[in-house]
Amino acid sequence: MSHSNRPVLSVAFITGIFALGISGCTTGPQLSQPAAPTAVPGGPPAFPPQDIVGRWGLAAYHKEEDRARTEAAASGQCKQPYVITLGPSGGVMMHLADEATPTELRLRSGPSGKTYIGPADGEPGGAQDREVVQFDGRILILRWMDSEVQGRYGTMVYVRCGAAGAKTAATKPKPKSAPPPKPQ
């Protein structure tokens, strides 16, 4: 071996050792990778879809201080109620924002335990969903999740229209008056 090849051999030797060291990193024991976070289902919604099926008076507000007045206004809308029916696959038929025809929507619970009404696809609390702010069987209050839609439509207040819809109270029949006296 001549002295003129020593630098080339030294570089080749160092490169070989370095390559061996690197390859040991990929074939040696692997460190466990943290699992990708998975979506935690929020559980069942706070109430079944059947609970909101019916005829509702509907109004909306933009300021929280208008809520009580809006509830009263919604109850006055039972002459022209908003009707919620069951959908063909177990959801409810309601309108999405800016849609003329009703769509089947699902009641879903989000990770925080809030209940949402929206399309079956996507995560609860998506842009087309509405958050259930309040539901007590008689009043349903829904807030749009999309801030632009919320700005246009406001917070929706639904007031149930009587047990069987907007029936009017039965009136008592007028008492029969005595027949007029016969002329003599």
C-alpha positions, 0 to 999 in steps of 0.5 A: 500500500502506498502513502498516496492512497491513505486519505482516500482509504480514511475517507472510505473507512469513515464513510463506511462506519457512518453508513453502518451507524445510520443503518443500525438506527433503522433496523434496531428496536423501534420506539413506540410512536404515540397513537394518533388522537381519535375522535371521542364520541360524545354519547347519545344526544340529550333527547331522541328525535321523536321528542321534537316532532310536531308543530312549532311556532317559530321566531328568532332573536339576535340579542339575548335580552330579546329572548323572552319577547321572542318566545312570546312572538313564536307562540303567536306563530302557531297559525302558520306552524313550522312542522318537524317530522321524522325522516325516513332513516330516523332523523328529523326533517328540517331546513338547512340554512338557505334551503327551500326544501327540508333535509333529514338531519340527525341529533348528535352529541358532541365531545362536550356533551352538547346536542347538535342538529345537522347533516349526518356527515361530518363532526357534531358542531360542524358549520351546517349544524345547530346547537341545542341551547335549550329544550324542555319539551315545550320550547326548543332554542337552536343556535347556528354554528356558522357565524355568518348564518347566525348573523343572518338568521339569529337564534331560533326559538321554537314554541310547541303549538298545543298538544295536538297542534294549534287547535282552538278552544272549544266554545260552549254552545249557546243555550237554546232560547225558549220558543216564541209564544204562540199567537192566540 
